[in-house]
């Protein structure tokens, strides 16, 4: 039996990036195996030496999973050229990256990890698991607004999936989504003439933001990780989700 592993999986397990991003690096010619330019679909055999952008990479044995309360103004990118990038802000001792995104002016819960494999699984299952947000808009919400939002809204050449909304006040509501289209909540509100002035994600699947101060993080415990694995075990093969609002 061969002990080979697909190159994109090997790279993701090194904590460098997700499998999807690994494939992009491979296509760019930024990855070599034993000195030879790699191809998408290449396999890594025991003893092979893999370089990504001139640096040797090896799968990590320790996996890091954390819940981070992203402040407004921090960008969910690993690009060191962006002074607001989330990785430098956290300053973790090992290389980590975000699972999905929250746009720069949104705040709240986001997962950080060095496990590219779980990134792939969560993003593929993004149209199945719940994400919960508290939203403040620029004018009073109405019953008609809530009803129309819950039934689905035409944005980005599609119609959003049904969602759950709970009013929290004159201009605030809680919304639970089961998909992650780009800037979905902001776009949904704009269709009905509302502008989002504050957006905070308070839950992803079984993990809640509660107890984590803005700009701080905590490790996920083993029970939480086990439950996430259960929730994503039957993920669809679509890669629609970006977890970005």
RARA-V817480 format. One line per field, one symbol per residue. burial: 1 if it has 9 or more other ideal C-beta (glycine too) atoms within 8 Angstrom, else 0. Layout:
burial = ???
This chain:
burial = 00001111111111111111111011000011100001000111000001110000100100011111110001010100000011101101000111111110011111111111111111111111111111111000100011011101101000011010100000111111111110111111111101010011111110101001000010010001101100110010000111111
